[in-house]
């Protein structure tokens, strides 16, 4: 068709970062369809349903297209209202619509006022992974340099910060070691804490291809997932047993002397102390599972898995089922220990694969949107507070303003009742978004921005692959970095970027260790393959082939003993009462579903968060809906679905829909090192409706 143009880009959803192509009607400026690029290295000619059908949000009637300012905010700030009064247009009882110039003027004036009154560190910035590297970079730069506040953080705080922490402490780099296609060179695979078919379907396709041919897959989870159907070792664990199981795998490798002595001697340090700790750990011997009723079979299975992993070229895949626990960072260290003991790292077909949740989580962290890292994981001039600490600081009147880009903190973070109280104490909430999400509806100033399908920018997927996206359709809305540049200039900054390429060229200079050779020209030339950082004259598909990215080049062992708690302790004490909830994703939706819920084909498949209940526990559930309750809060009514795919006394729910209020249940219980919320296990009270 004459009016249809095919444009290549990258999917905006999960950390896989699939290559896509779109049929775009250039006359109507609309996406007609999206399909997998046939030559795309990542997508391999396939897309999940989100990638294929989840583009309706671009033209959604409720896209945020005109900036808004809350009327009550202007009543409290009459000097601001006076200056922008001529641009204000009544929208409803709550909001004025206004111009971008007035919205940013109001934001800049209030930021200056707050910092003059409360100090430079009274302002914080929270970024999501839905935006580009260019915008994430400028966001942290604006906050750190122009506002002179160290408080920057991003949505990795609720997902993969423990992966970054655990991997950097052991091997010096918190990123996947191998490209996805290297799965085909793998002889044995362990998937733990990842429902890969739902969360990362295009990666799971590769895992399933290999598993079907070689019968070489072990799957560990607290419930039966689709991957178990194709696994040689089908392991169902009790809640919060990740570190326990991983240490047991290491114990077997040491006890049976399956470790690679030469690799350990040449490329690691601390093994002797690690070995001594683990052989004397009463929880490390797999025989311990013989005391845990209902899970006795794991004692023998763990030994079998350990042997295959140690003696073959092996990969380990994990997701939020590992990281969203109080010992998430320690569990990631335990995973890297397995690779270091066996030499299953730094070579084709062997490595570590953290499966990132969102398309640009890796890139957002690479850009320095973290309180303890500047771009390129360099040391910042001043360390800021992590998001849970920022919430506490809000309650203590130390933080008075939040700038928020593409992260719905009032939906996806834990302890929502606490966040509600904290946000009530703020004097400014400035939000850049696509829609009036939950956090946008609480904001004082809201600016609509371009989506990923409307702009040019770099995205870094879970395997460190840089992909230069290009707009599928035209938009008059500003990019996130453009709004930030306007704010910067009004706050006394000197930003003068003409386009996103200008921003990226600065990224290449500042973050030269990873990106110096990744120009737009090269990224355009290698669009189908992508480039994996670090990129200099060549890129680096496999990390750690010669040494690790630690100060001395050696991998490090840091043993941490499992602590008896939760469901396991209850089983041992024969006091297993009540219900333990775990949460996860469905293939139909992405994060807070702000984008996917605008697609009829996706939303009709899953338009509410459903509670899965073991069919043998049906007598406790006397109604079609129940409310879950903890000391921190309660959900709205959740529809029940009985199944044999969850264990007795175990419940499962997704978290995509804000109306469910799932995160009301979770308090401040979090990873001990990096404060990632413990979303994957909490004991709940069930109230029949």
Residue pairs with C-beta under 8 A, 6 or more apart in sequence:
3 25
3 26
3 27
3 28
4 23
4 24
4 25
4 26
4 32
5 23
5 24
5 26
6 21
6 22
6 23
6 24
7 21
7 22
7 24
7 470
7 471
7 472
8 19
8 20
8 21
8 37
8 470
8 527
8 528
9 20
9 21
9 22
9 453
9 469
9 470
9 471
9 472
10 17
10 18
10 19
10 20
10 359
10 452
10 459
10 467
10 469
11 17
11 18
11 19
11 20
11 43
11 47
11 50
11 51
11 359
12 54
12 130
12 359
12 451
12 452
12 453
12 595
13 48
13 50
13 51
13 54
13 358
13 359
13 590
13 595
13 596
14 48
14 50
14 199
14 200
14 356
14 357
14 358
14 359
14 590
15 200
15 355
15 356
15 357
15 358
15 359
15 361
15 362
15 461
15 462
16 42
16 43
16 180
16 200
16 201
16 202
16 203
16 461
16 462
17 42
17 359
17 459
17 460
17 461
17 462
17 465
17 467
17 530
18 36
18 40
18 42
18 43
18 47
18 48
18 51
18 202
19 36
19 37
19 39
19 40
19 41
19 42
19 43
19 467
19 527
19 528
20 34
20 35
20 36
20 37
20 40
20 43
20 47
20 51
21 34
21 35
21 36
21 37
21 38
22 31
22 32
22 33
22 34
22 35
22 55
22 453
22 472
23 31
23 32
23 33
23 34
23 35
24 30
24 31
24 32
24 472
24 473
25 32
29 473
29 474
30 59
30 473
31 55
31 58
31 59
31 453
31 472
31 473
34 47
34 51
34 52
34 53
34 55
35 47
35 52
36 43
36 44
36 45
36 46
36 47
36 51
36 52
37 43
37 45
37 528
38 45
39 528
40 528
41 181
41 528
41 529
41 530
42 180
42 202
42 461
42 465
42 530
43 51
43 202
44 202
44 205
44 206
46 202
46 205
47 202
48 201
48 202
48 587
49 587
49 588
49 601
49 602
49 605
50 587
50 588
50 589
50 590
50 596
50 602
53 599
53 601
53 602
54 590
54 595
54 596
54 599
54 602
55 453
55 599
56 598
56 599
56 600
57 63
57 434
57 435
57 451
57 594
57 595
57 596
57 598
57 599
58 451
58 453
58 454
58 472
58 473
60 435
60 598
62 435
62 436
62 598
63 434
63 435
63 448
64 433
64 434
64 435
64 436
64 440
64 446
64 447
64 448
65 448
65 477
66 97
66 98
66 448
67 97
67 98
67 99
67 100
67 102
67 103
67 445
67 446
67 447
67 448
68 91
68 95
68 96
68 97
68 98
68 103
68 445
68 446
69 84
69 88
69 95
69 96
69 98
69 102
69 103
69 106
69 444
69 445
69 446
70 94
70 95
70 96
70 443
70 444
70 445
71 93
71 94
71 95
71 96
72 94
73 428
73 444
73 445
74 80
74 81
74 88
74 96
74 106
75 81
77 106
77 109
77 110
77 113
79 109
80 105
80 106
80 109
80 110
81 88
83 105
83 109
84 98
84 102
84 105
84 106
87 98
87 99
87 101
87 102
88 96
88 97
88 98
88 102
89 96
89 97
89 98
90 96
90 97
91 97
98 106
100 447
100 478
100 483
100 486
101 486
103 445
103 446
103 447
104 447
104 483
104 486
104 487
104 490
105 490
106 445
107 403
107 428
107 430
107 445
107 487
107 490
108 487
108 490
108 491
110 401
110 427
110 428
110 444
111 123
111 147
111 401
111 428
111 430
111 487
111 491
112 491
114 122
114 123
114 400
114 401
114 427
114 428
115 122
115 123
115 147
117 400
118 397
118 398
118 400
120 147
120 148
120 149
121 149
121 150
121 151
121 384
121 398
122 149
122 398
122 399
122 400
122 401
123 143
123 147
123 149
123 151
123 399
123 400
123 401
123 402
123 403
124 143
124 149
124 151
124 152
124 153
124 384
124 385
124 390
124 399
124 401
124 402
124 403
125 139
125 140
125 142
125 143
125 147
125 149
125 151
125 152
125 153
125 369
125 402
125 403
125 404
125 405
126 152
126 153
126 154
126 387
126 390
126 402
126 403
126 404
126 405
126 407
126 409
127 136
127 139
127 140
127 152
127 153
127 154
127 155
127 364
127 369
127 404
127 405
127 406
127 407
128 154
128 155
128 358
128 364
128 405
128 406
128 407
128 408
129 154
129 155
129 156
129 357
129 358
129 359
129 360
129 361
129 363
129 364
129 406
129 407
130 358
130 359
130 360
130 406
130 407
130 434
130 452
131 360
131 364
131 405
131 406
131 449
131 452
131 457
131 480
132 360
132 363
132 452
132 455
132 456
132 457
132 458
132 459
132 469
132 479
132 480
132 481
132 500
133 360
133 363
133 364
133 366
133 367
133 457
133 458
133 459
133 460
133 504
133 507
134 457
134 458
134 479
134 481
134 500
134 503
134 504
134 507
135 405
135 457
135 479
135 480
135 481
135 484
136 154
136 360
136 363
136 364
136 367
136 368
136 369
137 367
137 368
137 375
137 481
137 503
137 506
137 507
137 510
138 480
138 481
138 484
138 485
138 488
138 495
138 497
138 503
139 152
139 367
139 369
139 403
139 405
139 480
139 481
139 484
140 152
140 367
140 368
140 369
140 374
140 375
142 484
142 487
142 488
142 491
142 493
142 495
143 149
143 151
143 152
143 403
144 150
144 152
144 374
144 380
144 381
144 382
145 493
146 488
146 491
146 492
146 493
147 491
149 384
150 371
150 380
150 381
150 382
150 383
150 384
150 385
151 371
151 384
151 385
151 390
151 399
152 368
152 369
152 370
152 371
152 384
153 369
153 370
153 371
153 384
153 385
153 386
153 387
153 390
154 361
154 364
154 365
154 369
154 370
154 407
155 358
155 361
155 364
155 407
155 412
156 164
156 361
156 364
156 365
156 370
157 386
157 387
157 388
157 413
157 674
157 675
157 676
158 324
158 387
158 412
158 413
158 414
158 676
158 677
158 679
159 320
159 323
159 324
159 356
159 357
159 358
159 361
159 676
160 320
160 323
160 354
160 356
160 357
160 361
161 323
161 370
161 671
161 674
161 675
161 676
162 322
162 323
162 328
162 329
162 331
162 332
162 671
162 673
162 674
162 676
163 174
163 318
163 322
163 323
163 332
163 354
164 174
164 365
164 674
165 174
165 329
165 332
165 671
165 673
165 674
166 174
166 328
166 329
166 330
166 331
166 332
166 333
166 335
166 336
167 173
167 174
167 175
167 332
167 336
167 352
167 354
168 174
168 377
169 329
169 333
169 556
169 558
170 333
170 336
170 337
170 340
170 555
170 556
170 557
170 558
171 336
171 339
171 340
171 345
171 352
171 544
171 548
171 549
171 550
171 555
171 556
172 548
172 549
172 550
172 551
173 543
173 544
173 548
173 549
174 354
174 365
175 354
175 362
175 464
175 543
176 351
176 352
176 353
176 354
176 462
176 463
176 464
177 345
177 346
177 351
177 352
177 353
177 542
177 543
177 544
178 315
178 348
178 349
178 350
178 351
178 352
178 353
178 463
178 541
178 542
178 543
179 463
179 465
179 532
179 541
179 542
180 203
180 206
180 463
181 206
182 315
182 348
182 349
182 351
182 541
182 542
183 189
183 203
183 206
183 207
183 210
183 315
184 206
184 209
184 210
185 313
185 348
185 349
186 210
186 216
186 313
186 314
186 315
186 349
186 350
187 214
187 216
187 312
187 313
187 314
187 349
188 216
188 218
188 308
188 309
188 312
188 313
188 314
188 315
189 207
189 210
189 211
189 216
189 217
189 218
189 314
189 315
189 316
189 317
190 217
190 218
190 219
190 220
190 305
190 309
190 314
190 315
190 316
190 317
191 207
191 217
191 218
191 219
191 220
191 227
191 316
191 317
191 318
192 219
192 220
192 221
192 242
192 245
192 246
192 316
192 317
192 318
192 321
192 322
192 335
193 220
193 221
193 242
193 318
193 319
193 320
193 321
193 322
193 323
193 680
194 200
194 221
194 317
194 318
194 319
194 320
194 321
194 322
194 355
195 221
195 225
195 226
195 227
195 319
195 321
195 584
195 585
196 203
196 204
196 207
196 227
196 317
196 319
196 355
197 204
197 208
197 225
197 226
197 227
197 587
198 225
198 226
198 584
198 585
198 586
198 587
199 319
199 355
199 357
199 584
199 585
199 587
200 319
200 355
200 462
201 587
203 317
203 353
203 355
204 227
207 217
207 227
207 317
208 227
208 230
210 216
210 217
211 217
211 230
211 231
211 232
212 230
215 232
216 232
216 308
216 312
217 227
217 230
217 231
217 232
217 233
218 231
218 232
218 233
218 235
218 305
218 308
218 309
219 225
219 227
219 228
219 231
219 233
219 234
219 235
220 235
220 237
220 242
220 245
221 227
221 228
221 235
221 236
221 237
221 321
222 236
222 237
222 238
222 239
222 241
222 321
222 582
222 647
222 650
222 680
222 681
223 236
223 582
223 612
223 645
223 646
223 647
223 650
223 652
224 234
224 236
224 644
224 645
224 646
225 645
228 234
228 236
233 301
233 304
233 305
235 245
235 298
235 301
235 302
235 305
236 295
236 647
237 245
237 295
237 298
238 292
238 294
238 295
238 566
238 567
238 568
238 571
238 647
239 566
239 567
239 568
239 580
239 582
239 650
239 680
239 681
240 325
240 326
240 327
240 565
240 566
240 567
240 568
240 680
240 681
241 568
242 321
242 322
242 325
242 327
242 331
242 334
243 327
243 330
243 331
243 334
243 560
243 562
244 283
244 288
244 562
244 568
245 298
245 302
246 331
246 334
246 335
246 337
246 338
247 278
247 281
247 283
247 284
247 334
247 561
247 562
248 284
248 285
248 286
248 288
248 289
248 302
248 306
249 302
249 305
249 306
249 309
249 338
250 278
250 284
250 306
250 334
250 337
250 338
250 341
251 278
251 279
251 281
251 284
251 285
251 286
252 258
252 286
252 302
252 303
252 306
252 307
253 259
253 306
253 309
253 310
253 338
253 341
253 342
254 275
254 278
254 279
254 341
255 279
256 306
256 307
258 306
258 307
258 310
258 311
258 342
259 310
259 341
259 342
260 341
260 342
260 343
263 340
263 342
263 343
264 271
264 340
264 341
267 340
267 547
267 548
267 553
267 554
267 555
268 340
268 554
268 555
268 556
268 557
269 552
269 554
269 555
269 556
269 557
270 556
270 557
270 558
271 340
271 341
271 557
273 557
273 559
274 337
274 557
274 558
274 559
277 559
277 561
278 284
278 559
281 561
281 562
282 288
283 561
283 562
283 564
284 561
284 562
286 298
286 299
286 300
286 302
286 303
287 299
288 299
289 295
289 296
289 297
289 298
289 299
289 302
290 296
290 299
291 572
292 298
292 568
292 571
292 572
293 571
293 574
294 571
294 647
294 648
295 571
308 314
309 316
309 338
309 342
309 344
310 341
310 342
313 344
313 347
313 348
313 349
313 350
314 342
314 344
314 350
315 344
315 349
315 350
315 351
315 352
315 353
316 335
316 338
316 339
316 352
316 353
317 353
317 354
317 355
318 332
318 335
318 353
318 354
318 355
319 354
319 355
319 357
320 357
320 584
320 679
320 680
321 582
321 584
321 680
322 328
322 331
322 332
322 335
323 329
323 331
323 332
323 354
323 671
323 676
324 676
324 677
324 678
324 679
324 680
325 331
325 671
325 678
325 680
325 681
326 669
326 670
326 671
326 672
326 678
327 560
327 562
327 563
327 671
327 672
328 671
328 674
328 676
328 678
329 671
329 672
329 673
329 674
330 560
330 672
330 673
332 354
333 558
333 560
334 560
335 352
336 345
336 352
336 555
337 557
337 559
338 344
339 345
339 350
339 351
339 352
340 555
340 557
343 350
344 350
344 351
345 351
345 352
345 544
345 555
346 542
346 543
346 544
346 545
346 546
347 542
347 545
348 542
351 542
351 543
353 462
353 463
354 462
355 462
356 362
356 461
356 462
357 591
358 590
358 591
359 452
359 459
359 461
360 459
360 460
360 461
361 462
362 460
362 461
362 462
362 464
363 458
363 459
363 460
363 466
365 373
366 375
366 376
366 377
366 460
366 511
366 514
366 515
366 533
367 375
367 507
367 511
368 374
368 375
368 376
368 377
368 378
368 380
368 511
371 380
371 383
371 384
371 385
371 386
372 380
372 383
372 384
373 379
373 380
374 380
374 381
375 507
375 510
375 511
376 510
376 511
376 512
376 513
376 514
376 515
385 393
386 674
386 675
387 409
387 413
387 675
388 668
388 670
388 675
388 677
389 675
390 399
391 413
391 415
391 418
391 419
391 422
392 422
393 399
394 400
394 402
394 422
394 423
394 425
394 426
395 418
395 421
395 422
395 425
397 425
399 426
400 425
400 426
400 427
400 428
401 426
401 427
401 428
401 429
401 430
402 409
402 423
402 426
402 428
402 429
402 430
403 430
403 431
404 429
404 430
404 431
404 432
404 433
404 439
404 443
405 431
405 432
405 433
405 449
405 480
406 432
406 433
406 434
406 480
407 439
408 437
408 438
408 439
408 591
408 592
408 594
408 658
409 419
409 439
410 416
410 419
410 420
410 423
410 438
410 439
410 442
411 437
411 438
411 439
411 592
411 658
411 663
412 591
412 592
412 655
412 663
413 419
413 663
413 677
414 663
414 666
414 667
414 668
414 670
414 677
414 678
414 679
415 632
415 633
415 663
415 666
415 667
415 668
416 633
416 661
416 663
416 664
417 632
417 633
417 664
418 632
418 667
418 668
423 429
423 442
428 444
428 445
429 439
429 442
429 443
429 444
429 445
430 443
430 444
430 445
430 447
431 439
431 440
431 443
431 445
431 446
431 447
432 446
432 447
432 448
432 449
432 480
432 483
433 439
433 440
433 446
433 447
433 448
433 449
433 594
434 448
434 449
434 451
434 594
434 595
435 594
435 598
436 446
437 592
437 594
437 658
438 592
438 658
440 446
447 478
447 483
448 477
449 477
449 478
449 479
449 480
449 483
450 471
450 475
450 477
450 478
450 479
450 480
451 475
451 595
452 459
452 469
453 471
453 472
453 473
454 471
454 472
454 473
454 474
454 475
454 477
455 469
455 471
455 475
455 479
455 500
456 468
456 469
456 470
456 471
456 499
456 500
456 501
457 468
457 469
457 479
457 500
458 466
458 467
458 468
458 469
458 504
458 507
458 518
458 523
459 466
459 467
459 469
460 466
460 467
460 533
461 467
461 530
463 532
464 532
464 533
464 540
464 543
465 530
465 531
465 532
466 515
466 518
466 523
466 530
466 531
466 532
466 533
466 535
467 523
467 527
467 530
468 520
468 523
468 524
468 527
478 486
479 500
481 497
481 500
481 503
484 495
485 495
485 496
485 497
488 494
488 495
489 495
497 503
497 506
501 520
504 519
504 520
505 519
507 515
508 515
508 516
508 517
508 518
508 519
509 516
513 534
514 533
514 534
514 535
515 533
515 534
515 535
516 535
516 536
517 531
517 535
517 536
517 537
517 538
517 539
518 531
518 533
518 535
518 539
522 531
522 535
523 530
523 531
531 539
532 539
532 540
532 541
533 539
533 540
534 540
543 549
547 553
547 554
548 554
548 555
550 556
564 572
566 580
566 681
566 683
567 576
567 580
567 649
567 681
570 576
570 577
576 649
578 649
578 683
578 684
578 685
578 686
579 617
579 649
579 650
579 651
579 683
579 684
579 685
579 686
580 649
580 650
580 651
580 681
580 682
580 683
580 684
581 628
581 650
581 651
581 652
581 653
581 665
581 681
581 682
581 683
581 684
582 650
582 651
582 652
582 680
582 681
583 652
583 653
583 654
583 655
583 662
583 679
583 680
584 652
584 654
584 655
585 654
585 655
585 656
586 606
586 654
586 656
588 596
588 602
588 603
588 605
588 606
589 596
589 597
589 602
589 606
589 654
589 656
590 596
590 656
591 656
592 656
592 658
593 603
593 656
593 657
596 602
596 603
596 656
597 603
597 607
597 656
597 657
606 654
606 656
607 657
608 638
608 639
608 657
608 659
608 660
609 638
609 653
609 654
609 655
609 656
609 657
609 660
609 662
610 638
610 639
610 640
610 641
610 653
610 654
611 626
611 628
611 638
611 639
611 640
611 641
611 651
611 652
611 653
612 641
612 642
612 643
612 645
612 646
612 651
612 652
612 653
613 621
613 640
613 641
613 642
613 643
613 646
613 651
614 642
614 643
614 644
614 646
614 647
614 648
614 649
614 650
615 642
615 643
615 644
616 648
617 648
617 649
618 642
620 686
621 640
621 642
621 686
621 688
622 688
623 640
623 688
623 689
624 639
624 640
624 689
625 637
625 638
625 639
625 640
625 689
626 637
626 638
626 640
626 686
626 687
626 688
626 689
627 634
627 635
627 636
627 637
627 638
627 686
627 687
627 689
628 634
628 635
628 638
628 651
628 653
628 665
628 684
628 685
628 686
628 687
629 635
629 665
629 684
629 685
629 686
629 687
630 665
630 666
630 667
630 682
630 683
630 684
630 685
631 667
632 664
632 665
632 666
632 667
633 661
633 664
633 665
634 661
634 664
634 665
634 687
635 660
635 661
635 662
635 664
635 665
636 659
636 660
636 661
637 689
638 653
638 660
646 652
651 684
651 686
653 660
653 662
654 662
655 662
655 663
655 679
663 679
665 682
665 684
666 677
666 678
666 679
666 682
669 677
669 678
669 682
670 676
670 677
670 678
671 677
671 678
